[in-house]
Amino acid sequence: MTDLAPQRDTTSLTLPLRVADLPSRVGVSFRVAPEAGARADLARELGIPRLRKLTFAGSLRPDGRHDWVLEGVLGATVVQDCVITAEPVTTRIDTPVLRRFLRRMPEVEGVEVEIPEDDSIEPLGPVIDPGAVMAEALALALPDYPRADGATLDSTAEARPEGAAPLTDAPRRNPFAALAALQADTPPDSPPSPSTGDDDSADS
């Protein structure tokens, strides 16, 4: 895009952009395409077996004198365990993402005032990180109850070993707790998984 500053990109999970350093008239484009090790870290924090592909590309533009609008497209290929059979289930995710960073958030007065259901607005801080937006959007987009084709509780009940715990549609790990661990100053207690050498392309 000719009206944007040169693209900022990264192969890690974060791309912190200082608001004070952003071009205030034209904005900037970005592309976050984490390499295999970074994808493995995020997959572990989200509680899924594998994150085969992941990209997040878009733009960050000024909106008025003080606010910013981030628009992008999240593309990912995720592998989860089937909640019925524990077999791997691969899901392709392609979804638009919108965030508005406001210097002054809307004020809510009185307990009976209805709060607008706008989950795209966030308070503007000194840094905007498209990588953090990517991780949050991916956590929200993951299927809650992935199922292999044809898998049902009735069809697998007889195949369960005697005394085994029953299979249920248990929800996946809280995604925001996982993201908090990624954004902490210290790394998680568990060490990063070694590279297996079968790095899938990060292109969406």
Beta strands, then each sheet from edge to edge (+ up, - down):
strand 1: 5-10
strand 2: 17-18
strand 3: 28-32
strand 4: 50-63
strand 5: 67-81
strand 6: 88-102
strand 7: 121-123
strand 8: 127-128
sheet 1: 1+ 3+ 4- 5+ 6- 7-
sheet 2: 2+ 8-
end
